Amino acid sequence: MSYPDPVPQSAPEAQPWSAGEVSPRLLLPAVLLCFFLGVIGVHRFYVGKIGTGVLMILTLGGLGLWTLIDFVVLIVGSFKDKEGRYLKQWT
């Protein structure tokens, strides 16, 4: 005897971009902005993340910790722009 699934399976929501798509924004400017102006979140504004950019201004980059984490994530190529696309292109 089979029982019905208690949690109905829903179709994944359609996204305007494909998973793993590369952002048109360049990685080098984002890394440099994060290194020199990271505590005020300029790199976040560059990739379109306005809300978290404002939060970085208000918290001074999470007292530097948030900036350091963003810098490492940028260097390893796992940072995403506002649309969820990875920044992979250096030039």
Biopython code that builds the backbone (N, CA, C, O; Angstrom):
import numpy as np
from Bio.PDB.StructureBuilder import StructureBuilder

atoms = [
    (1, "MET", "N", (0.848, -1.167, 0.000)),
    (1, "MET", "CA", (0.000, 0.000, 0.000)),
    (1, "MET", "C", (0.894, 1.230, 0.000)),
    (1, "MET", "O", (1.813, 1.332, 0.813)),
    (2, "SER", "N", (0.633, 2.153, -0.896)),
    (2, "SER", "CA", (1.433, 3.378, -0.937)),
    (2, "SER", "C", (0.633, 4.530, -0.354)),
    (2, "SER", "O", (-0.576, 4.645, -0.557)),
    (3, "TYR", "N", (1.319, 5.351, 0.351)),
    (3, "TYR", "CA", (0.698, 6.508, 0.978)),
    (3, "TYR", "C", (0.996, 7.755, 0.151)),
    (3, "TYR", "O", (2.046, 7.853, -0.483)),
    (4, "PRO", "N", (0.068, 8.702, 0.162)),
    (4, "PRO", "CA", (0.337, 9.932, -0.585)),
    (4, "PRO", "C", (1.458, 10.730, 0.071)),
    (4, "PRO", "O", (1.649, 10.682, 1.286)),
    (5, "ASP", "N", (2.180, 11.452, -0.744)),
    (5, "ASP", "CA", (3.268, 12.286, -0.266)),
    (5, "ASP", "C", (2.697, 13.390, 0.618)),
    (5, "ASP", "O", (1.843, 14.151, 0.164)),
    (6, "PRO", "N", (3.153, 13.498, 1.884)),
    (6, "PRO", "CA", (2.589, 14.517, 2.777)),
    (6, "PRO", "C", (2.919, 15.944, 2.336)),
    (6, "PRO", "O", (2.179, 16.879, 2.643)),
    (7, "VAL", "N", (4.011, 16.106, 1.629)),
    (7, "VAL", "CA", (4.385, 17.430, 1.150)),
    (7, "VAL", "C", (4.295, 17.399, -0.376)),
    (7, "VAL", "O", (5.087, 16.722, -1.031)),
    (8, "PRO", "N", (3.339, 18.123, -0.939)),
    (8, "PRO", "CA", (3.220, 18.086, -2.397)),
    (8, "PRO", "C", (4.463, 18.664, -3.065)),
    (8, "PRO", "O", (5.014, 19.674, -2.630)),
    (9, "GLN", "N", (4.880, 18.005, -4.117)),
    (9, "GLN", "CA", (6.053, 18.452, -4.860)),
    (9, "GLN", "C", (5.630, 19.541, -5.826)),
    (9, "GLN", "O", (4.760, 19.333, -6.671)),
    (10, "SER", "N", (6.239, 20.682, -5.697)),
    (10, "SER", "CA", (5.909, 21.780, -6.600)),
    (10, "SER", "C", (7.004, 21.911, -7.645)),
    (10, "SER", "O", (8.155, 21.538, -7.421)),
    (11, "ALA", "N", (6.623, 22.438, -8.765)),
    (11, "ALA", "CA", (7.585, 22.657, -9.837)),
    (11, "ALA", "C", (8.514, 23.787, -9.440)),
    (11, "ALA", "O", (8.075, 24.747, -8.805)),
    (12, "PRO", "N", (9.797, 23.698, -9.801)),
    (12, "PRO", "CA", (10.703, 24.800, -9.477)),
    (12, "PRO", "C", (10.284, 26.067, -10.200)),
    (12, "PRO", "O", (9.826, 26.033, -11.342)),
    (13, "GLU", "N", (10.450, 27.176, -9.511)),
    (13, "GLU", "CA", (10.052, 28.443, -10.101)),
    (13, "GLU", "C", (10.990, 28.805, -11.243)),
    (13, "GLU", "O", (12.199, 28.585, -11.169)),
    (14, "ALA", "N", (10.417, 29.356, -12.282)),
    (14, "ALA", "CA", (11.220, 29.763, -13.431)),
    (14, "ALA", "C", (12.046, 30.988, -13.067)),
    (14, "ALA", "O", (11.549, 31.911, -12.421)),
    (15, "GLN", "N", (13.295, 30.994, -13.477)),
    (15, "GLN", "CA", (14.180, 32.113, -13.224)),
    (15, "GLN", "C", (14.611, 32.695, -14.563)),
    (15, "GLN", "O", (14.798, 31.955, -15.529)),
    (16, "PRO", "N", (14.770, 34.001, -14.630)),
    (16, "PRO", "CA", (15.155, 34.607, -15.895)),
    (16, "PRO", "C", (16.603, 34.319, -16.286)),
    (16, "PRO", "O", (17.010, 34.659, -17.397)),
    (17, "TRP", "N", (17.387, 33.706, -15.408)),
    (17, "TRP", "CA", (18.766, 33.377, -15.721)),
    (17, "TRP", "C", (18.981, 31.905, -15.425)),
    (17, "TRP", "O", (18.263, 31.321, -14.614)),
    (18, "SER", "N", (19.935, 31.321, -16.058)),
    (18, "SER", "CA", (20.226, 29.918, -15.817)),
    (18, "SER", "C", (21.221, 29.787, -14.673)),
    (18, "SER", "O", (22.014, 30.695, -14.420)),
    (19, "ALA", "N", (21.174, 28.673, -13.996)),
    (19, "ALA", "CA", (22.069, 28.444, -12.867)),
    (19, "ALA", "C", (23.515, 28.413, -13.353)),
    (19, "ALA", "O", (23.828, 27.754, -14.344)),
    (20, "GLY", "N", (24.372, 29.112, -12.668)),
    (20, "GLY", "CA", (25.774, 29.139, -13.018)),
    (20, "GLY", "C", (26.130, 30.116, -14.122)),
    (20, "GLY", "O", (27.266, 30.124, -14.595)),
    (21, "GLU", "N", (25.187, 30.931, -14.539)),
    (21, "GLU", "CA", (25.464, 31.901, -15.594)),
    (21, "GLU", "C", (26.478, 32.937, -15.097)),
    (21, "GLU", "O", (26.493, 33.292, -13.918)),
    (22, "VAL", "N", (27.305, 33.405, -15.996)),
    (22, "VAL", "CA", (28.356, 34.352, -15.644)),
    (22, "VAL", "C", (27.841, 35.780, -15.799)),
    (22, "VAL", "O", (27.175, 36.110, -16.780)),
    (23, "SER", "N", (28.156, 36.608, -14.830)),
    (23, "SER", "CA", (27.724, 38.003, -14.828)),
    (23, "SER", "C", (28.498, 38.812, -15.863)),
    (23, "SER", "O", (29.669, 38.530, -16.116)),
    (24, "PRO", "N", (27.859, 39.813, -16.463)),
    (24, "PRO", "CA", (28.593, 40.692, -17.374)),
    (24, "PRO", "C", (29.527, 41.647, -16.628)),
    (24, "PRO", "O", (30.403, 42.253, -17.245)),
    (25, "ARG", "N", (29.354, 41.788, -15.322)),
    (25, "ARG", "CA", (30.232, 42.649, -14.528)),
    (25, "ARG", "C", (31.577, 41.959, -14.333)),
    (25, "ARG", "O", (31.650, 40.737, -14.200)),
    (26, "LEU", "N", (32.621, 42.745, -14.318)),
    (26, "LEU", "CA", (33.972, 42.195, -14.207)),
    (26, "LEU", "C", (34.378, 41.988, -12.753)),
    (26, "LEU", "O", (33.952, 42.718, -11.858)),
    (27, "LEU", "N", (35.200, 40.990, -12.546)),
    (27, "LEU", "CA", (35.655, 40.635, -11.204)),
    (27, "LEU", "C", (36.744, 41.572, -10.693)),
    (27, "LEU", "O", (36.761, 41.904, -9.507)),
    (28, "LEU", "N", (37.650, 42.005, -11.566)),
    (28, "LEU", "CA", (38.760, 42.858, -11.132)),
    (28, "LEU", "C", (38.291, 44.160, -10.481)),
    (28, "LEU", "O", (38.781, 44.494, -9.402)),
    (29, "PRO", "N", (37.359, 44.916, -11.090)),
    (29, "PRO", "CA", (36.895, 46.129, -10.397)),
    (29, "PRO", "C", (36.224, 45.824, -9.054)),
    (29, "PRO", "O", (36.376, 46.584, -8.098)),
    (30, "ALA", "N", (35.487, 44.722, -8.983)),
    (30, "ALA", "CA", (34.833, 44.362, -7.720)),
    (30, "ALA", "C", (35.854, 44.052, -6.640)),
    (30, "ALA", "O", (35.677, 44.451, -5.489)),
    (31, "VAL", "N", (36.924, 43.344, -6.995)),
    (31, "VAL", "CA", (37.973, 43.014, -6.024)),
    (31, "VAL", "C", (38.679, 44.290, -5.557)),
    (31, "VAL", "O", (38.915, 44.473, -4.363)),
    (32, "LEU", "N", (39.012, 45.167, -6.503)),
    (32, "LEU", "CA", (39.697, 46.411, -6.133)),
    (32, "LEU", "C", (38.803, 47.310, -5.277)),
    (32, "LEU", "O", (39.270, 47.911, -4.310)),
    (33, "LEU", "N", (37.523, 47.401, -5.631)),
    (33, "LEU", "CA", (36.593, 48.203, -4.829)),
    (33, "LEU", "C", (36.452, 47.628, -3.427)),
    (33, "LEU", "O", (36.399, 48.374, -2.450)),
    (34, "CYS", "N", (36.393, 46.314, -3.327)),
    (34, "CYS", "CA", (36.273, 45.678, -2.015)),
    (34, "CYS", "C", (37.533, 45.919, -1.187)),
    (34, "CYS", "O", (37.448, 46.186, 0.011)),
    (35, "PHE", "N", (38.696, 45.825, -1.821)),
    (35, "PHE", "CA", (39.955, 46.001, -1.092)),
    (35, "PHE", "C", (40.112, 47.427, -0.579)),
    (35, "PHE", "O", (40.482, 47.631, 0.577)),
    (36, "PHE", "N", (39.835, 48.418, -1.429)),
    (36, "PHE", "CA", (40.075, 49.808, -1.048)),
    (36, "PHE", "C", (38.881, 50.490, -0.376)),
    (36, "PHE", "O", (39.074, 51.336, 0.497)),
    (37, "LEU", "N", (37.658, 50.140, -0.763)),
    (37, "LEU", "CA", (36.468, 50.805, -0.226)),
    (37, "LEU", "C", (35.448, 49.815, 0.330)),
    (37, "LEU", "O", (34.256, 50.113, 0.394)),
    (38, "GLY", "N", (35.918, 48.653, 0.726)),
    (38, "GLY", "CA", (35.022, 47.593, 1.184)),
    (38, "GLY", "C", (34.222, 47.924, 2.424)),
    (38, "GLY", "O", (33.084, 47.475, 2.563)),
    (39, "VAL", "N", (34.798, 48.704, 3.332)),
    (39, "VAL", "CA", (34.083, 49.001, 4.574)),
    (39, "VAL", "C", (32.852, 49.875, 4.338)),
    (39, "VAL", "O", (31.965, 49.938, 5.189)),
    (40, "ILE", "N", (32.794, 50.543, 3.196)),
    (40, "ILE", "CA", (31.575, 51.300, 2.885)),
    (40, "ILE", "C", (30.764, 50.610, 1.779)),
    (40, "ILE", "O", (29.822, 51.196, 1.245)),
    (41, "GLY", "N", (31.127, 49.367, 1.435)),
    (41, "GLY", "CA", (30.309, 48.539, 0.565)),
    (41, "GLY", "C", (30.223, 48.942, -0.893)),
    (41, "GLY", "O", (29.244, 48.611, -1.562)),
    (42, "VAL", "N", (31.218, 49.648, -1.404)),
    (42, "VAL", "CA", (31.160, 50.119, -2.793)),
    (42, "VAL", "C", (31.091, 48.938, -3.769)),
    (42, "VAL", "O", (30.427, 49.036, -4.801)),
    (43, "HIS", "N", (31.759, 47.833, -3.463)),
    (43, "HIS", "CA", (31.708, 46.672, -4.346)),
    (43, "HIS", "C", (30.299, 46.099, -4.431)),
    (43, "HIS", "O", (29.919, 45.555, -5.467)),
    (44, "ARG", "N", (29.527, 46.211, -3.367)),
    (44, "ARG", "CA", (28.136, 45.743, -3.377)),
    (44, "ARG", "C", (27.275, 46.617, -4.285)),
    (44, "ARG", "O", (26.413, 46.106, -5.001)),
    (45, "PHE", "N", (27.502, 47.924, -4.261)),
    (45, "PHE", "CA", (26.782, 48.808, -5.175)),
    (45, "PHE", "C", (27.144, 48.481, -6.617)),
    (45, "PHE", "O", (26.284, 48.521, -7.496)),
    (46, "TYR", "N", (28.411, 48.158, -6.868)),
    (46, "TYR", "CA", (28.889, 47.833, -8.209)),
    (46, "TYR", "C", (28.141, 46.638, -8.801)),
    (46, "TYR", "O", (27.825, 46.638, -9.991)),
    (47, "VAL", "N", (27.858, 45.636, -7.997)),
    (47, "VAL", "CA", (27.170, 44.440, -8.503)),
    (47, "VAL", "C", (25.654, 44.537, -8.391)),
    (47, "VAL", "O", (24.946, 43.583, -8.714)),
    (48, "GLY", "N", (25.151, 45.678, -7.937)),
    (48, "GLY", "CA", (23.715, 45.903, -7.904)),
    (48, "GLY", "C", (23.030, 45.567, -6.587)),
    (48, "GLY", "O", (21.805, 45.642, -6.497)),
    (49, "LYS", "N", (23.785, 45.202, -5.577)),
    (49, "LYS", "CA", (23.208, 44.857, -4.278)),
    (49, "LYS", "C", (23.142, 46.112, -3.403)),
    (49, "LYS", "O", (23.948, 46.298, -2.492)),
    (50, "ILE", "N", (22.169, 46.957, -3.703)),
    (50, "ILE", "CA", (22.051, 48.259, -3.042)),
    (50, "ILE", "C", (21.729, 48.114, -1.553)),
    (50, "ILE", "O", (22.324, 48.798, -0.721)),
    (51, "GLY", "N", (20.808, 47.242, -1.224)),
    (51, "GLY", "CA", (20.394, 47.065, 0.165)),
    (51, "GLY", "C", (21.537, 46.649, 1.082)),
    (51, "GLY", "O", (21.717, 47.222, 2.156)),
    (52, "THR", "N", (22.304, 45.656, 0.658)),
    (52, "THR", "CA", (23.423, 45.223, 1.491)),
    (52, "THR", "C", (24.566, 46.234, 1.448)),
    (52, "THR", "O", (25.370, 46.305, 2.378)),
    (53, "GLY", "N", (24.641, 47.018, 0.370)),
    (53, "GLY", "CA", (25.627, 48.098, 0.318)),
    (53, "GLY", "C", (25.349, 49.142, 1.382)),
    (53, "GLY", "O", (26.265, 49.617, 2.055)),
    (54, "VAL", "N", (24.077, 49.499, 1.531)),
    (54, "VAL", "CA", (23.679, 50.467, 2.559)),
    (54, "VAL", "C", (23.959, 49.889, 3.949)),
    (54, "VAL", "O", (24.439, 50.601, 4.831)),
    (55, "LEU", "N", (23.661, 48.609, 4.144)),
    (55, "LEU", "CA", (23.943, 47.983, 5.439)),
    (55, "LEU", "C", (25.443, 47.986, 5.749)),
    (55, "LEU", "O", (25.843, 48.146, 6.902)),
    (56, "MET", "N", (26.261, 47.810, 4.719)),
    (56, "MET", "CA", (27.709, 47.847, 4.955)),
    (56, "MET", "C", (28.163, 49.246, 5.338)),
    (56, "MET", "O", (29.075, 49.397, 6.151)),
    (57, "ILE", "N", (27.539, 50.274, 4.763)),
    (57, "ILE", "CA", (27.868, 51.644, 5.166)),
    (57, "ILE", "C", (27.521, 51.845, 6.643)),
    (57, "ILE", "O", (28.316, 52.387, 7.410)),
    (58, "LEU", "N", (26.325, 51.401, 7.028)),
    (58, "LEU", "CA", (25.854, 51.621, 8.398)),
    (58, "LEU", "C", (26.656, 50.841, 9.442)),
    (58, "LEU", "O", (26.769, 51.277, 10.588)),
    (59, "THR", "N", (27.211, 49.693, 9.054)),
    (59, "THR", "CA", (27.952, 48.867, 10.013)),
    (59, "THR", "C", (29.457, 48.899, 9.783)),
    (59, "THR", "O", (30.203, 48.155, 10.419)),
    (60, "LEU", "N", (29.905, 49.775, 8.863)),
    (60, "LEU", "CA", (31.315, 49.849, 8.482)),
    (60, "LEU", "C", (31.835, 48.471, 8.061)),
    (60, "LEU", "O", (32.862, 47.992, 8.540)),
    (61, "GLY", "N", (31.089, 47.866, 7.158)),
    (61, "GLY", "CA", (31.492, 46.558, 6.636)),
    (61, "GLY", "C", (31.456, 45.466, 7.681)),
    (61, "GLY", "O", (32.286, 44.558, 7.682)),
    (62, "GLY", "N", (30.476, 45.567, 8.578)),
    (62, "GLY", "CA", (30.413, 44.584, 9.664)),
    (62, "GLY", "C", (31.671, 44.626, 10.504)),
    (62, "GLY", "O", (32.203, 43.596, 10.918)),
    (63, "LEU", "N", (32.145, 45.872, 10.752)),
    (63, "LEU", "CA", (33.394, 46.133, 11.473)),
    (63, "LEU", "C", (34.580, 45.431, 10.808)),
    (63, "LEU", "O", (35.512, 44.978, 11.472)),
    (64, "GLY", "N", (34.515, 45.355, 9.488)),
    (64, "GLY", "CA", (35.611, 44.792, 8.716)),
    (64, "GLY", "C", (35.481, 43.307, 8.438)),
    (64, "GLY", "O", (36.072, 42.807, 7.482)),
    (65, "LEU", "N", (34.729, 42.602, 9.243)),
    (65, "LEU", "CA", (34.595, 41.154, 9.067)),
    (65, "LEU", "C", (33.827, 40.827, 7.787)),
    (65, "LEU", "O", (34.243, 39.962, 7.016)),
    (66, "TRP", "N", (32.728, 41.502, 7.566)),
    (66, "TRP", "CA", (31.913, 41.293, 6.372)),
    (66, "TRP", "C", (32.738, 41.617, 5.117)),
    (66, "TRP", "O", (32.642, 40.920, 4.107)),
    (67, "THR", "N", (33.531, 42.664, 5.191)),
    (67, "THR", "CA", (34.386, 43.052, 4.075)),
    (67, "THR", "C", (35.423, 41.968, 3.789)),
    (67, "THR", "O", (35.659, 41.629, 2.629)),
    (68, "LEU", "N", (36.034, 41.432, 4.821)),
    (68, "LEU", "CA", (37.028, 40.377, 4.657)),
    (68, "LEU", "C", (36.407, 39.135, 4.019)),
    (68, "LEU", "O", (37.000, 38.524, 3.130)),
    (69, "ILE", "N", (35.226, 38.774, 4.471)),
    (69, "ILE", "CA", (34.541, 37.606, 3.903)),
    (69, "ILE", "C", (34.220, 37.850, 2.433)),
    (69, "ILE", "O", (34.447, 36.975, 1.597)),
    (70, "ASP", "N", (33.695, 39.024, 2.111)),
    (70, "ASP", "CA", (33.396, 39.353, 0.716)),
    (70, "ASP", "C", (34.652, 39.311, -0.137)),
    (70, "ASP", "O", (34.608, 38.834, -1.271)),
    (71, "PHE", "N", (35.772, 39.801, 0.387)),
    (71, "PHE", "CA", (37.020, 39.811, -0.367)),
    (71, "PHE", "C", (37.461, 38.380, -0.703)),
    (71, "PHE", "O", (37.858, 38.102, -1.835)),
    (72, "VAL", "N", (37.391, 37.490, 0.263)),
    (72, "VAL", "CA", (37.771, 36.092, 0.036)),
    (72, "VAL", "C", (36.821, 35.443, -0.970)),
    (72, "VAL", "O", (37.263, 34.725, -1.867)),
    (73, "VAL", "N", (35.529, 35.690, -0.824)),
    (73, "VAL", "CA", (34.539, 35.114, -1.744)),
    (73, "VAL", "C", (34.757, 35.639, -3.160)),
    (73, "VAL", "O", (34.598, 34.893, -4.126)),
    (74, "LEU", "N", (35.114, 36.898, -3.291)),
    (74, "LEU", "CA", (35.425, 37.456, -4.608)),
    (74, "LEU", "C", (36.650, 36.776, -5.221)),
    (74, "LEU", "O", (36.629, 36.402, -6.394)),
    (75, "ILE", "N", (37.704, 36.615, -4.443)),
    (75, "ILE", "CA", (38.948, 36.029, -4.932)),
    (75, "ILE", "C", (38.741, 34.591, -5.416)),
    (75, "ILE", "O", (39.308, 34.193, -6.433)),
    (76, "VAL", "N", (37.936, 33.816, -4.697)),
    (76, "VAL", "CA", (37.726, 32.417, -5.099)),
    (76, "VAL", "C", (36.683, 32.276, -6.201)),
    (76, "VAL", "O", (36.477, 31.177, -6.717)),
    (77, "GLY", "N", (36.022, 33.374, -6.570)),
    (77, "GLY", "CA", (35.076, 33.344, -7.688)),
    (77, "GLY", "C", (33.685, 32.868, -7.340)),
    (77, "GLY", "O", (32.973, 32.371, -8.213)),
    (78, "SER", "N", (33.277, 33.005, -6.090)),
    (78, "SER", "CA", (31.949, 32.559, -5.678)),
    (78, "SER", "C", (30.983, 33.708, -5.406)),
    (78, "SER", "O", (29.868, 33.474, -4.940)),
    (79, "PHE", "N", (31.388, 34.936, -5.689)),
    (79, "PHE", "CA", (30.550, 36.103, -5.432)),
    (79, "PHE", "C", (29.518, 36.235, -6.545)),
    (79, "PHE", "O", (29.835, 36.034, -7.718)),
    (80, "LYS", "N", (28.289, 36.572, -6.181)),
    (80, "LYS", "CA", (27.203, 36.697, -7.156)),
    (80, "LYS", "C", (26.720, 38.139, -7.237)),
    (80, "LYS", "O", (26.801, 38.889, -6.264)),
    (81, "ASP", "N", (26.217, 38.515, -8.408)),
    (81, "ASP", "CA", (25.620, 39.837, -8.556)),
    (81, "ASP", "C", (24.159, 39.795, -8.124)),
    (81, "ASP", "O", (23.686, 38.782, -7.609)),
    (82, "LYS", "N", (23.453, 40.888, -8.334)),
    (82, "LYS", "CA", (22.068, 40.997, -7.877)),
    (82, "LYS", "C", (21.174, 39.918, -8.490)),
    (82, "LYS", "O", (20.246, 39.439, -7.839)),
    (83, "GLU", "N", (21.450, 39.537, -9.734)),
    (83, "GLU", "CA", (20.629, 38.544, -10.418)),
    (83, "GLU", "C", (21.061, 37.111, -10.130)),
    (83, "GLU", "O", (20.511, 36.175, -10.711)),
    (84, "GLY", "N", (22.026, 36.927, -9.252)),
    (84, "GLY", "CA", (22.472, 35.589, -8.881)),
    (84, "GLY", "C", (23.479, 34.985, -9.831)),
    (84, "GLY", "O", (23.706, 33.776, -9.801)),
    (85, "ARG", "N", (24.091, 35.800, -10.676)),
    (85, "ARG", "CA", (25.088, 35.324, -11.624)),
    (85, "ARG", "C", (26.483, 35.512, -11.029)),
    (85, "ARG", "O", (26.760, 36.522, -10.382)),
    (86, "TYR", "N", (27.353, 34.534, -11.256)),
    (86, "TYR", "CA", (28.701, 34.590, -10.697)),
    (86, "TYR", "C", (29.587, 35.581, -11.435)),
    (86, "TYR", "O", (29.539, 35.687, -12.660)),
    (87, "LEU", "N", (30.397, 36.306, -10.669)),
    (87, "LEU", "CA", (31.422, 37.171, -11.260)),
    (87, "LEU", "C", (32.628, 36.287, -11.506)),
    (87, "LEU", "O", (33.276, 35.848, -10.556)),
    (88, "LYS", "N", (32.939, 36.018, -12.764)),
    (88, "LYS", "CA", (34.035, 35.109, -13.107)),
    (88, "LYS", "C", (35.066, 35.766, -14.016)),
    (88, "LYS", "O", (36.227, 35.358, -14.016)),
    (89, "GLN", "N", (34.671, 36.771, -14.789)),
    (89, "GLN", "CA", (35.560, 37.367, -15.773)),
    (89, "GLN", "C", (36.429, 38.445, -15.120)),
    (89, "GLN", "O", (35.915, 39.403, -14.541)),
    (90, "TRP", "N", (37.760, 38.275, -15.220)),
    (90, "TRP", "CA", (38.676, 39.245, -14.633)),
    (90, "TRP", "C", (38.833, 40.482, -15.518)),
    (90, "TRP", "O", (38.903, 41.603, -15.013)),
    (91, "THR", "N", (38.888, 40.281, -16.836)),
    (91, "THR", "CA", (39.058, 41.415, -17.751)),
    (91, "THR", "C", (38.053, 41.369, -18.876)),
    (91, "THR", "O", (38.052, 42.246, -19.739)),
]
sb = StructureBuilder()
sb.init_structure("model")
sb.init_model(0)
sb.init_chain("A")
sb.init_seg("    ")
for serial, (resi, resn, name, xyz) in enumerate(atoms, 1):
    if name == "N":
        sb.init_residue(resn, " ", resi, " ")
    sb.init_atom(name, np.array(xyz, "f"), 0.0, 1.0, " ", f" {name:<3s}", serial, name[0])
structure = sb.get_structure()
